[in-house]
Amino acid sequence: MMSEEESKITGKGKAFFDQGDQVAETGNWDYAIEMYVEGLQRDPYNMDRGHLKLRDVSLKRKMTGGKGPGMMEAIKRGGGKDVAIKLANTSYLLAKDPGATKYMALILAISLEMEFPELTKWIGQILIDSQTQAAKPSKQIYLTLTDAFEKIDYLEKALLTCRLALQNSKDDQELADRESSLSTRYTIQKGRYGQEGDFTKGVKDMEAQKDMLQRDSLVQNESYLEKQIATAREGYLQDTTVPGKINGLVDALLKFEDEAYENEAIDILKKAHTDTRAYQFKMRIGEIHIRQFVRRVLHLRTAGDKEGAIKAAKELLKMEIAEYTDRVANYPTDLGLKFELGRRLFIAGRFDDAIGALQQAQRDPRNRLKAMNYLGQAFMKKDWWQEAVDTFEKVLSGDLTEEKTKDMRYNLATCYEKMDHLDKAQEQLSHVAQVDFNYKDARARLEAVRKKIAESQG
């Protein structure tokens, strides 16, 4: 039976693929590349005749000293009006520079847009190979690959790239949790009975399947958690200096959400930090302390002790600032940590310190808009209205949700009003009112600003 990808092959690129084959035999690599790309523009789903042949020619060209695309070529081949042209153009640029990960990543994204899993798997493997050969593999590329493979349900490779990303960031608990989830899902996918008509095997594996489902459940029963702790403790006691065994036992203890178990985890981490001097263990101790304090604040709030909850929340904020200050000192290039520190400094009213941290954090594309939002508000708190205006206008040039756009325009209106630029304040409040008539006090403020303008003109 013909696969879905094969059914999409039109045959319209055959003449160009044939010409590419003939030209390639003469060693005229550049012309061969052009022919294969022309063929792909007409027949983008043709892996064997198009993508694979083009890659082969591009590597041969590279080995004979072929140079990458020039600036004008890159401009000319940038993007395209439809997905087939976009794929052909990017394939051309990659063929001219077969080691360029930026073009590989673009083709990966296009393959997802086209719902072309065969291409996703193929270019994904090329990207993996590029990183395993790199002097400094990119965590972001591994994460991009994990997202792509997971989207097409290729869990074997999603798990592999997630683990490779984790090797570059062993302290990333969120990533470790994702690796655990993918591992469970892949094991279940791999072990699904009935795929080969072997029902007996399925029954035999049923207990293992139940265990995997239990492991992946959000709510795990106490007996299962205790079993996990016992297993993890046994592994830990074999060698108390192996990071994986230390973290495995700590993870198992923390699942109980019980202070006694958490304190045991803290003692284990303190010993690990003393033995190894690895900062990751000290950082986990801070996470547990914060977790315990958050629980305390929630308990006081639930009990109706408003004053006690406020006092505890202030102590929690002080603790978090100390914790993130220490983390920034140990990981000075981690802009994500600087954003988290800057955000907490802002909440604490330490605006000068917040501005310094947030100005660095805004260089991180992941947190750029959020950091600039806090930065603008910090300038407002200091009555630095022009600096706040410049910051908010930069934020508005980015890709914002409707809610964030309203918030930015509202803040801008405040700045303009303080600067006595009433026409500009009116413009921003009008934008807000047109989108959400009842947003905060925008309607009343708009009427007040218009009244001021009318009075000044009268």
N, C-alpha and C positions, 0 to 999 in steps of 0.2 A: 504494500500500500504506500502511496506517495505521502511524504511528510508535508506538514503545513507550509514549511519554508520552500520545499521543492515545488509545491503547487503555485507559489508566487513567482517562480522563474518565468519570465515572459519570452525569452529567446530573442528579444530585440537587440541584445548586445552581442550576439554571436559573431557577426561580421567583424566587429572591433576586437573581440577576444581572439578570433582567428588571426587577425592582422598582428595583434600583440605577440602571439606565439611565434609567428614567422619572423618578426623584427627582433624578438629576444634571441633567437638562434644566431643572429648576426652580431650580437653584443651591443646593439644600439639601444641601451637601456632607457634613455630619456624618451625616445619615441615610443618604445614599448609601454612605458608608464602612461603616456598620454593615451594610447590605444585602450589599455585596460581600464583607465578611468572613464573614458568615453563609453566603454561597454557597461561599466557599473552605473553610470548615470541613467542608462536605459534599462538595466537589469540588476538593480541593487541587491537582490536576494541571492544572487549566484555566487555561492562560496567557492566552489571548485574552480570555475573558469575565471572568476573575477578576483575575489579577495586573496585567495591562496596564491594564485599566479602573480598577482601584483606584489605581494610580500616577498616572494622568491626573487623576483627581478630587482626589487628595491635593495635587498641585502647584497645581491651580486654587484649592483651598481656601487653600493657603499664600499665594498671590498676593493673595488678598482679605483677608489679615490673620489667618488662622486660627492659633490658639495650639496649642502642643504639649500632650501628655497631662498631666493633673494627677497628683499623687502617688498618690491612691487609684486612678486609672485604671491607672497603671503597676503598682501592686501587684496589682490585680484581673486584669490581663492578663499577668502574669508567668508564663511557662512554660505547662504544660498536662499533662494525664494521658497523652495520646498525641501522636504527632508531628503529626497533622492539626490538633489544637487548639493545639498549640504554634506551628505555622506561622501559623494564623489570628490568634492573639493578638499575635504579633510583627509580622505584617503590619498589624494595626490600629495598633499603636504607631508603626510607621514611617509609616503614612498620616497620622497626626496630627503627626508630626515628620519630614517627608520628607528632611531633610538629616542625620539622626542616623546616623552611621556605626556606632554600637554595635548598632542594630537591623538595619542592612544586614548586618553581620558575623554576627549571629545567624541571619538568614535564609540566608546562605551556608552556615553550618554545618548548618542543618536540611536544606537542599537536598541536601547530601552524605549525611546520614543517611537521607533518603528515596530516594537514588539517582535524583535528578531532575536530569539534566545541563542540560536546557533552562533550568531555574530558576537553576542554578549560573552558567551563562553570562550570563543576563540580570541577575541581582543583582550578579554580579561586575563587569560593565561599569559599572553604576551606582556601585559602589564606586570603580572606577578614575577615573570622571569626578569623583567627590567629592574625590579626592586631587589630581588635576591642577588643580583650582580652589582647593585649599587653600593658605593662605599658607605652611604648613610641612607638607608631605606626610609621612605616617607610614610609616616603613620596615617596621614590624611589620604594618601592613595590607597592604602590597605582598607581604610574605612569606607572609601568610595566603592571599592571592589566588593566589600562585604554587603553594602546596601544594594548594589546591582545584582549580585548573586542571590541574595535573599529575595529580591523582588521577583526573580524568575524561578524561585523555589529550588535553586541549585545549592542545597544546604551543605553538601560536602565541601565545596569551594568557599562558601560563605564562612563556614567554621574555620577553614584553613587561614583565610585572610584576616579574620578576627583575631586568631591566635598570633599571627605575625604582627598585627598592630599592637597586641598586648605585650609582645616582647620588647617593643620600643617604649612602652608606658606601663610598667609593672604596677604603678601606684594608682592606676585608673580603675576605681572600684566599679563604676558604671559599665566600663568596657568588660571587666571581668564577669559581671553579672550577665552581660549580653553573650559572652562566650559560653557561659554555663547553659543559658537558655538554648542557644544554637546547638550545643552538643546534645542536649536532651532531644530536641526536635529532630536532629539528624539521626540519632540512634533509633528513634521511633519510626522515622521515615524508612530507614534501612531495614528495620525489623518487621515492617508491616506484613502480617501473614496474608496469604491468599494471592500474592502477586505472582507466585510461581505455582499456584495450585496446591501448595503443600499445607493443608489444614492441620495435619498432625504437628508440624513444626510450629505452627501458630499457637496451638494449645500448649505445647511444651514451653514456649516462651512467654506465656501469659503472665506468669508471676513477675518476670523481668519487666514486662510492659507496664504492669501495675506499679512497680517500683519507680519506673521512669516517670510515669504520670504523676505519682505522688511527689517526686522530686521537683517536678515542674509546677506543681500546684501552688497557688498563692497562700493557701491555708493548709499547713502541714500539721498532722496530729502529733501529739507529744511523744508517743512511743517511737514514731519514725525519726523525730528530731533527736531523741536520746540515743537512738541507734547510730545516727550520723555522728554525734559527739563521741560516742565510744570508738567508732571506726577511725575518726580523725585523731582522737587522742592516742590510739595505738600507733598510728603512723608518726605522730609528732614525737612520741617517746623514743622511737628508734633513732632519731637524730633531731635534736631541738634547735639546730642552726639552719635547717633547710627552709628557705622562705615559703615555698609552696606548702609544706607541712604546717608551718606556723600559721599562715593565713587560713589554711583549711580548717584548723581547729578553732581559730578565732571566728571565722564565718559561721561555723556550726553553733558555737556558744551564743553568738549574737542573734540567732534566729528565734530564740526564746523570748526576746524582749523582756528579760528579767535582770534586775540589777545585780543579783548575786553572780549570775553567769557572766554578765558584762564586766564585773570587777575581776573575775578570774581571767577573762580575756585581756584586761588591762595588765594584770601581773605577767601574763605570758609575753605580751608585747614589750613590757619594760625589760624583761630578761633578754628578749631578742635584740632590743636596741643596745643594751649593755654589751651583749656578746658580739654583735656584728657591726655596731655603729651605723647601721643603715637607717636613714631618716624616715623611710616609708613606715617603719614600725612606730616611731614617735608620732607621725602624722595620724596614724590610725587611733592612737590613744586619745588624741585631740578630738577626733570624730566621735568616739564613744562618749567622752565627757560632754560634748555638745548635745549629742543624742539624749543623754540622761537629763540635761538641763531643759531641753525642749519639752520632754515628757513632764517635767516638774511644772513648767509654765502652764501647759495644757491642763494638768490636774488642778492647779489653783484656779484657773479660769472656769473649769467645769464645776468646781466646788463653790463658785460665786465669790471667791476672795479676790475682788478686783484689784485692791491695793497691793496685795501680796503678789498677784500675777504681774503687775506693772513693775514692781521692784525686781522680781526674778527675771523679767524680760530685759531689764536694763543690765543686770549682771550677765545674762546670756550674751548680750551684744558686746559687752566689755571682753568677755571670754573669746568670742569669735574674732574680734579685732586683734587680740593678742595672738590667737592661733594663726590667722591669715598673715599677720606681720611676720611671724616666724617662717611660714611657708614661703612667702615672697623672698625672704632673706636666703633661704635654701635653694629656691628655684627662681632666680632673678629674671630669667628669660620667659617665664610662663606668664603671658599676658592675661590669661583667664583668671589666674590667682590675683593679679593686680586689679582686675575688674571687681572680683568678689570683695577684696579689701576696700577698694574705693567706695563701693556701694554701702558697705557697713559704716565707713567713716562719715559718709554723707548723712546716714540715718542718725548717727551719734552727734551730728552738728559740728563735726570737725572739718569744716569746709575747705580750709587751706590744704590740709593733708589729703582730703578727698580729691581735690582738683589735681594735685600732683600724681596721684595713683591713676585717676581716670584719664588723664592726658596720655599716659603710656598705654592704658588698656584699650583706647580707641584705635590703636594700630592693628588690633586683632579683628579681622573681618567678621568673626562669629559674634563678637560683642560690640562692634563699632557703634551701631545706632543706640543701643542701650547705654553704653558708656557716655556717649555724647549727650543723651537725654539728661542723665544725672549731672554731667558737667555743666550743661546750660542752667540747670536748677541751682547748682552750687554757686554759679556766678550771680544768679538772681538773689540768693541769700546774702551775698556780699554787696548787693546794689551795683554790681558791675553790669549795667543794662546792655551796653553795646556788645560786650563780649558774649553775653547770653543770647542776644539777637543773632550774632554771627554763627553761634553754635547751633541754635535751633533751625536757622535757615539751611545749614548744611544737612541737618537731620532730615528736613523736609524734602531734600533732593534725593533721598534714598527711597527704598521700597518699603513703605509702611502700611500697616493695617489701618482700617478706617478709624478705629478707636485711638491708635497712637497719633494719627494725623490730627484728630480733633484736639488731643492733649497738647501737641506741639503748637498748633495755631492759637490755642487758648493762652499758653505761656507766652508766645510771641506778642499777643495782644496786650498782655500785662506789661511786658517790657516796653512796648511802644507807648503805652499810656503813661508809664513812669517817665519816659523821655519826652513827653508832650507831643508825640507824633500821632495825633488823634486820627488823622485820615488812615494811616497804616493800621492802627488799632481797630478802627471800624472795619477795614477790609478783612482782617483776620477773624474777627468775631462774626462777621457776615458769613464767611465760609463755614464756620462752625454751625451757625444757626440754620443754614441751608441744608446741612447734612443731618443735624440733630437739634431740633428746636428746643428741646428740654435739657440740653447738656449743661450740667452745673448751673451757674447763674449767667450763662452767655447771653441769653435774651435780655435780661435786665441790664447787663453791662453794655450791650450794644445800644439799647435805648438811651442809657446815660451818656455814652460817648457821643451819640448823634446830637443829644441835647447840648452838650458842651460845644460841639462844632457849630451848631446853629447860633448859640449865644455869642461865640467869638466872632461870627460873621455878621451878626446883627449890630 
